Amino acid sequence: MVDTGHKMVRAVHGGLDLAELRRLGLDPRAVLDFSSSINPLGAPPGVMNAIADVNIAAYPDSDCLELREALGGSLNLEPDRILVGNGSTELIHLLATAFLSKGDGAVIFGPAFGEYLAACAAQGVEPVELVANEADDFRWDVAEACQSIRELRPGMVFLCNPNNPTGLYLDEDKVRRIAAAASASGVLVLDEAYVSFVDGAWDSRPLLEISNVVLLRSMTKDYALTGLRLGYMLSSPEVIAGVKARQYSWSVNAAAQAAGVMCLGRQDHLEQGREAVRIGKAYLVDALVSMGLKCRVGAANFFLASVGDATTIRLRLLKEHGICVRDCASFGLPGYIRIGVRKMDDCRRLVAALDKALSDG
């Protein structure tokens, strides 16, 4: 929670809330979690062996050198252009600390991940949110947005691509236009946490030629390392050094680093996860549309479904069926749930449960 002196900001996330499950008398091991959008296959085989080999009596490498070198080899980038974090959330807050201070401006393309707002609030910054409307199919008017950025001259612009929660994926030309507008006064943070699950994603690395562009990626999402927390950012060596200087020592534990190195050798697992998403998402959307639900399907490994009262439906699914979905009220979309795609057996169970939960209402 962040105290800015005039308001408190706490980001809302997907994932199981153990305190809530305890109140409801539910065993977390028996709950299917569709509220987290991660590789549906789970972590690759071998991750637990890599973790078991870690000497937990030794401090982790505070520079994450081996992992940065492995990432650099995979991405064809020098390690000094890479910073590893305790999940991309840590990096979002570090970026705000490095580039924002009270009185600065910031812009968020919304609806959006709540940590952008929380990171701004921690610096005493009240951002301007450029919110895409449902009536426009959650698409921004990019020309209008760029004009607003040029007029506002913000210190930081947050853009999630594909967007969370709508799944909207902007093409390279639109993102370059936004980057050009932002670079006149500040930093564009392009959050690509879900880009690994986009079919035919364009290569964003050439954007790094623009010195004030930051790319955020999530190994947590790619390889289902949710309990370890692992993300990284790509930018110019100068930006990386400035953000690194504000990072706590040993923020990325040794188990996460070892798992990350191991996972980078398993690109096949990520491709298999993409295929599982393609199959599971097509099945879920067809089934929900057949039930009469309106679905907003984007490019990511999740989608939105309009269910009326999302809070009630979420709780009914959890209490009566042991299934957790994401209530999108915190995104300003109280009629929608967000569904992260899982394996087919789980997807079939969700369809049956949702059909029952809706008919019970």
N, C-alpha and C positions, 0 to 999 in steps of 0.2 A: 504494500500500500504506500502511496506517495502523498506527503503533505506539502502542498504548495503554498500554504499560508492562508488560502481562501477556499480551497476545495480538496477533497480526497479523491484520488483516482486509483482504482484497482481494475486491472484487465481481467476479463472473463475468458476462460479457456474451455476447450473440449477436454475429454479424458474423464476418468472415473473420480468422483469425489468420495473418498473413503468415509468421511464423517457422515455424508448423506446416506451412503449404503448401510452404515451401522445403524442409523436412525430407522431405516426401513427394514432392518433385519436381513439384509442381503449379503451373500458371500461374494466378494469381488471376483473370485476365481470362476464363479458361475455366471457372471454377467458378460454379455456380448457387447463390446464397445464399438459402436458405429460413429461415435462423436469425435474420434481421433482419425485423422486422415494420413495414414502411413502405408508403407508397403504391405499389402494384404497377406503376403507370405511370411511375415515376421522376419526376424533377423536371419542372415545366412547361416547355414551349417558351418560350424567351426568357430563361431564367435565366442562361445563359452570356453573353448579350449584356449583361445587367444587371451581371454581375460584371466583364465586360471594360471597362465604363465607369468602374469604380472607380479613383480615383487612389491607387495603392498607395504613393506617396511621402508621402502625408498620413496623419496619425493618424486613426483612426476616431473617431466621436463617442462619447465615453465615456458619454453619457446616452441613446444610441439614440433621440434625440428624434423623428426622422422615422418610425421604425418604431413607436414607442409611439403616436404620433399616428394612424398608419394602423391599428394594432390597436384603439385607442380608438374610431375611427370605425366599425370593423367590429363591435365588441362593445358600442357605446353606453356606454362608460366613459371617465372622465377619465384622461388619461395618468399622473396621479400615483397611480393605482391599478394601474399596470402596471410590472413590472420585467422586462427582457429579460436572458437569460443565455446563456452558452456551453453550450447544451443544458440540459435540465431538471436534469441531474445536478449542474451547478454550483449551481443554485438550491437543490437538496436539501441540499447541504453548507453553503451560506450560511445557510439556515434553521436548521440544527442549530447552527451557530456563534453565531447570534443569540439562540437561545432555549434552548439546553441547555448545561449545565456539569456537571462531575463531581459525582456525588451526586444529580443529577436523575433522574427516571423518564421512560421513553418506552414507547410501545406501537406495535407493528407488526401489522397484519392480514396474516397469512401464509397460504400461501406467498407470497413477495413479492420484488420487485426488490432485488437485493443492496446497492444504494447506500444504502438506508435504514439497514441495519445498519452499513455502513461509516461513514456520517455520524455515527451515534450513537457508534460506537467512537472516532472522532477526538476526541470531546468527553469521553471517559472514561465514557460512559453505556452500561450494559448493558440493552437494552430487553427488555420482556416481549413475546413473540410469541404472538398469538392465532391459532393455526394451524387452518384448516379442514381436515377430514379427507375422504379420498376416499370413505369409507363414507357421509358426509353430502352427497355430490355436491359437495364443496368449498364448501359453504355455511356461513356463520357463524351461530351463534345470536346475533342482534343484541341481544336483551334481555340475555342473559348477558354479551355483550361490553361493553355499556354499563354494566352493574353493575360489571364489573371495572375499567373506566376510572374510574368514580366512586370506587371504593375505592383504586385506585392513585394517582390524581391526577397523571398524567404531565404533563411539560412539553410534550410533543409526541406526537401520534398520526398515524401514517402509514396512509393508506388509498388503495389504487390501485383506480380505478373507471373502466372495467372492469379487473378484476384481471389482473395479469401474474404467473403464466402461465396461470391457469385460464379467463380470459375472463368470469368471473362479473361481472354488472352489477347493482348494487344500485339500487333505486328511490329516489325522492326522500325518501319518508317514512323509510326506514331510515337514509339518510345524515343527514337532519336530526336523528334521534335520537342518532346517534353524535356529530354536531357539538355538540349540546346537552350531552352528557356530557363531551366534551373541553373545551368552553369554560369550564367551571368552574375549570380549573386550568392550561390551556395552549392550544396551537395545534393545530387539525386541518389537516393537509396532505392535501388531496384531489388525488391525482395522476391527471389525466385525459389522460395521454399518448396513449391510443388511442380517446378518446371520439368523435373525428371519424369513425370507421368503424363506429359503433353506429347501427343503424337505429332511428329513433324515440327518440333520446336526449333526456332531459329537460334543461331549461335550469337549470344549476347557479348561474348568476350571482346569483339572489336570495339564495343562501346568504351572499353577501358582506355582507348586512345584519348578520350575526353577525361582530363585529369581529375575532375570532381564527380565522377561516377563511381558508385559502390555497388557491387553485386553481392547479394546475400544468398547462400545456399544452405540446405539442411540435410545433413547425413542422418539426423534423427528420422526424418520422413522417408528418405531413400531406402534406408536399411532397417527401419523399425528399431532404432536404438533409443527409444523414447525414455527408458529408465536411466540411460547414461547421459543424455543431453550432449549433442555434438553438432555444431554448425561452423561455417567459415565464411569469410568475406574476401572479396577480390577487389583491389583498387590499385592506385599508384603507390609506389614505395613511400612517398611522403605522407599520404593519407593513412596507410597502414601503420607507419611509425607513430604518427600522432595519436591514433586510437590505441595502439599497443601500450603507449606510455601511461594510459589511464586504466589498464586492465590489472585486476588483482593478480598477485603471484599465485601460480598453481590453480587457476580457476578451472582448467580442463584436467580432470583426473587421469591417472595412468591407465585405468581400465578403458575409459572412453578413447584414449589415444590408440591403444593397442587394437581395440575393436575397429576403429576407423581405418587403420593401416590394413588390417585383414580384409575389411569389406571392399576396399578399392581393388582388390584382386578378384572380386566376384561380381563383375559387371553383368555376368549371365543372370545372376539372381535379380538384379534390378530390371533387366529385360523381361524376365519371367513374371516379375511383379507388375510390369506395365501390361503384359498380356492378360494377367488375372484381372486387372482393373478394366480393361476393354470388355472382357466377357461379363464380369459382374455388373458393371455400370449399365451395359445394354439390357441385361436381364431385369435389373431393378427398375430402370426407367420404363421399360415396356409394361412391367407388372403394375407399377404405380399409376401410369397413364390409363391402363385398363380399369383401374379402380376408380377412375374419374378425377385423379389428382393432377394439378398443374405442376410440372417440373421445370426448373430452370437448369439446363444442362450446359456446362461449360467445358473447358479443356482439361480440368484438373481431375484428381482421383476422388472427387466428391461432387455432390450436386445438391440443389435446393428443391424441396418439395413443399408446396403450399397445403397446409393441413388445417387452417382456421386458427385455432388457439394452440399455438405450438407448445406453450408451457404445460398445458393440460395433457396434451398428447404425449409429450416427453415423459411426464411423470407416470402416466398410465402404462406406457411401454416398459418403463423401468420397474414399477411396483408389481405389475401383473404378468410380465413376460420376461423379465430379466434382461432387457435390451436397452442400451443407452444411445440416444441420438443427441445431436446438438440443437438446443433451442436457440434460435437466432434473434431473440429479443434484444440481446446486447449489441447486435449489429444494426438495430433499428428496424428489424424485420420480424415483428412478433407473430406473423402468420406462417412463418417458414421454419422447417427443420432442415438442418444440414446433415447429409448422410455420407459418411466415408465408406468407400467400397471395401468389402471384405471378400473372403473366399465364397464360392457358390453355395455351399451347405449353409453357411451363416446368412447369406443373402435370402435364401429360401425361407429361413426361419423368420427373418425380419418381415418379409412380405406377408406371411401368415399372421404374425403378431400385429402388424399395422392395420391389416384388414379388420381384425377383431377389435382393436382399440378404436378405430373410427366408427365401426358399427355399434359399439357399446355406448358411444356418445349420443 
